[in-house]
Amino acid sequence: MNEQMNQETYQKAVDTMGETYFNRLAVLVDENRIQDSDAVYSEWVVDGQDPEDGYFEFTFLPCLSE
């Protein structure tokens, strides 16, 4: 976890990423855009495992514009 990010903020960011990918994936499937939905799925799932179902560590870079 990034030293500048507390656990609550980190978890919220991961949850938001997961929700965003899931919502987009649902839209693409509803539109029968199979290749696009597969691309979105493969961006989130690592080696066939949903990162929220196991231990994965996301890396967040500090804001460089400050």
Long-range contacts (C-beta under 8 A, 24 or more apart in sequence): 1-57, 1-60, 2-59, 2-60, 2-61, 2-62, 4-62, 5-60, 10-58, 10-60, 13-58, 13-60, 14-51, 14-52, 14-58, 17-44, 17-58, 18-44, 18-51, 18-52
